[in-house]
Amino acid sequence: LRGMASRKNLQELVSQLLTHVELATGAYKNDLVLKILEMCSGEKYALVSDFGWYLNVLWTLAHMRGIHAHALLLQQQVTDVALRVLPVRPYAVQRSMQVLTEQEESTTGGGSGTANVEDNGRGKQVMIEILPAFAWIVGEYSDLIKDADGEYHYDATSRGKYHSLVQVLVAPSNIRKLPTTTQSVCVQAAMKVFAAATADKKVSSQELEACVETLSRYLPVYMESTDVEVQERAFTSNELLRSLNVCSVIGDVPGLAVADSDDEADDGNLLGIAQAPIRSKPSSIMTSSSLSARCRAASETLNYILKPEPMKPTGANAQRKK
């Protein structure tokens, strides 16, 4: 098949192979998928003239069943194309947003948690191994979210596309069944999406406040994770928001309550390690308007820390066919 493929007939050939993939089963189905990926990615994508088209091929495969043997390869391909090809990034962000927020027509709520384990948390079939790539793209290139066409909603409480993405990325009902490696990527991506929202002057105050409320509610949940990476990212993100006075009063942070007495504190500190002081909760008298103002004031710091500069695409000379 690779000998038959050329820049002129690649798209037609892949289209025919995709039709066979949908009907095939077992090892033959996996062989067909591998041939498609080898043809398209061979010699540094030498035969691909339209990377938007190739991303669509990858997303089509991501929604298919029975090809999990190539899930990690698909994830690598999605990330690699977005990283290498600068002009395709806006489209990659838009399509990633669609995959993360799409849901079956029968699903009325936001992430009920009852869907098949092989879905995006919204009831839509997709290989879960590829979700980290979509979350990474949305976070890494979150400055392109403002240019994405279409409407994106998580549930009835969503206040805009930034808030919808934050909900999708951190709502426990949406990602609790995903591997912890995926959860850590989602937590980091959610913070980058929020940073981009604070820098977008077209974002309403209500949407910024909703983003803060969602992060303040759910980050403490991941601070209780048994996975060190998830716990660290959630704790660092939560403390960053608190240090910038950009947080919402949702209630006490679980697991961080101060002991009632010195004796009880000593009993719980068997190693005698000095305990860091617990920050007091933000004053509940702060108005919502002041919260959105603080978000915008913290925008420069958030963007500098979380996304100082998007990863640069691979140079043209490095991609040139040898």
N, C-alpha and C positions, 0 to 999 in steps of 0.2 A: 504493500500500500504506500509506503513512504516513497518508493520509486515512481509511483504513478502521480503523486501529488506535486503541484506547482502553485505559484502565487495566483495563477488565473483560475485554477479549478479547485483550490483548497476548500472554499466555502461550500460549493456544491457537493464535494466528496464527503465532507464532514456532515452536512445535512442528511445525506443518504445513510451514513453510518449511524447517526442519532436515531433515525427511524428503526434501524435494525436493533439498536441497543434497547429501545422500548419494548420490543417484542421478544428479545432473547432472554435466556436464563443461564444461571450458573457460570461456569468457567468461560464459556463463549462470550457472555455478556461482559465479563471483566476484561477479556482480551480485546474486545472492540473498544472499550473505554480507554485502555492503555494505548492502543494504536492511535486514537484521536489525540490524546495528550502528547504522544511522541511526535506525531506529524506537526502539530501546531507549535510545540515548544522546541523542536529540534533546531540545532545550530543557532541558538539565541533568537528564536522566533523568526527565522529567515523567511518563512513562507507567509507569515501573517502580515497582511496589508492594512487590516482594520481591527485594532485592538478592542474597540467597543463591541464588535461582533464576537471576538473571542471571549470577552467577559460574559456575554450572553450565553455562549456555549457552556462555560464553566458553571454559570448559575443554573442552567437547564440540568446539567449533570448533578448539581448539588441537591436538586429536588427529586432525583430518581431513587428508587429503592433497589437493593440488591447489589450495589457496587461499593460497599464500604471498604473493600480491600484497597481502594484508591482514594479514600477520604483525605488522608494527610497530603497526598500528592496534589489533590484538588485545592486544598487549603494553601499549600505553598505556591501554586500557580496563580491563584487570586491575589495573594499578597505580592508576589513577584511582579506581576503585570502593573499593579498600581504603583509599585515602587520604581519600576524602570521607566514607565512611559508617562511623562508629565501631562500631555494633552488629554489623556484618558482619565485622569484623576477625578474631575468633576462628575463624570458619568459613573465612575466606580463608587463615589460617595453616594450618589443618588440611588443606584441600584442596591447598595448595601443597606441604605435606609429602608428601601422597599422590602428587602428580605427580612430585616429585623422587626419591622412593624406589621407586615402582612399577616392576615389571619383568615381562617376558613369562614365562609359566609354564615355558617351555623354558630360561630363563636361570637357571643354578644358582649362578654366581659373582657377585661384586660388580664390575660394570663390566669386562667382558672386553676391551673396546676393539675388538671385531669386529662390533659391531652397525651397522645402517644409520646414516649420518651424520645423518639426520633423526630422532633419538631423544633421550631424556634421559640417554644414557650407560649405560642399563641395558637396552637393547633394546626399550624401549617407544616407539612412534611418538608424537612430539610435535614441533611446529615449534620449532627451536632458537632462533629469534628471540624466543620468549616466555619461555624459561627465565630470563633475567635478572629478569623480573617476579616469578617464583616465588621465586627466591633472595632478591630484595630484600625481599619480604613476610616471609619466614621470618626474615631478619636484623633488619629494622626493628622487627618486633613479636615478637621472640624471647621476650619475657616471657610470651607467651600459649602458648608451646609446652607448658608444664606442664599446661595444661588440655585439650590435644588428645586426643581419644579414638582408640583403635585402637593397633595395633602397627606399628612402623616398623623395618625391618632393612635394612642395606646388604649384609651378608654374615654368615658364621658367627662372625666375630670381633666383631660389634657388641655393645656392652654396654648399650644403651638408646637411646631416641629422640634424645637430644642427640648422642650419639656417632655414631649412624647418619647424622644430618644433617651433622655435621662431615666424616665420610667421604665422603658424596655430594658435598659442596661443594669438597673439596680433593684427593681422590684423583686423581692424574694420569691413571690408566686410565679415569676416569669423565668428565673434562672436558677432556682434552688436545686433543680434536678440535674443541672449541668455539672461537668467536672470542675474541680476547684481551679484548675489551670485556666479554664474559660472564665470563671467568676472573677479571677484577678485581672484579666484583660478587660472585662466589662466595667469593673469598678474604676480602673484607670481611664478608660474611654469616657465614662460618664463625667468625670471631672474635666476632661478636655472639652467635651461638648458644652459643659456649663461655662468654662472659661471663654469659649467662642461666643456664647450667648451674651455674656457681659460686654463683649466688644462690639456686638452688632447693635447699632443705634436704632434699628427698626424693631427690635424686640421690645414688647410692652413690659411695663412694670409688673403686671400681673403674672406674665410668664416667668420673669426672673424670680419673683417671690415663690412661684409654684416649684421651680427647679430647686431652690434652697430648701423648701419644705420637704420635698421628696428626698433629697440628699440627707437632710438632718434626721429624717425618720428611718431611713434604711441603712446608712453607713454603720450605725452602731450594731445592727444585726450582723454585718460581716466582721465587725470587730470581735465577735464571739465565735468566729469560725475556728475549726480545729486545724485548718491549714495555715501555716505561718505566713505564706505569701499573701493570701487573701486578707488575713488579719492585719498584717503590716500596712498594706496599701489602704485599707479602710481606715485604720487608725491615723495614718499620716494625712490622708485626705480630710478626715474629720477635724483634726487639729489645725490644719491649714485654714479651714473655713472659720474655725473659732478664733484663731490668732488674728484674722483679718476682720473679725466682728461681722462675719457673713454667715449667720446661722439662724435657725428658727427654733423657737421653744416648742419642742414636741413632748418633753417629759424627761425624766431622769435617764441618763445613758446606762443601759444594762451592764452590770459587772463593774461599774466605776463608782458605786456608792461609798461614802465615807463610813467607817465603822462607828458604832454607837459609843464605844469607850476605848481607852488606851489598852485595857487588858485584852479586849476582843481584837484590836489591831495587832497586838503582839502575838496572839494565838494564831492569827492568819498569816503572820510573817515569820515562818519558822527559820528562815535563813538569815534573819536580821538585816535584810537589805533595806536601805533607806527608801521610803516611798515618795514618789513625785507628788507634789501638791495637785489636788483636783481643782480644775478651773471652775469658777462659779458659773452658773447658767446665765445667759444673756437676760437682761432685764425685759420683763414681759410688757413693759409700758412702751417699748419701741414700736412705732407705727409701721404699717406695711410700706408706706411711701418712703420712710427712712431706710428700710431694708433694701429696697430696690436701688436707692441712691448709693448705699454702701456697696452694693454689688458692682455698680458701674465704677465707683471709686477704686475698687480692688481689682478692676479688670487688668490693668497693666501688670500688676504683680502676679496675678493668676496666670496670665498668658506667658509671662517671662519664665515662671517656674515650671509650668506644665507643658508648654509647647513653644519654646523659644524660637524654634525654626524647624519647618517640616523637613523630613529626611529627603535629601537631594536624589534625583533620579540618576540611574547609572549613565555615565557619559557615553556619547555616541560612539566614540572610538572603542570603548570597552564592549559595546554591543555589536560592533561590526563583525560581519561574517569573516572567519579566518580562511 
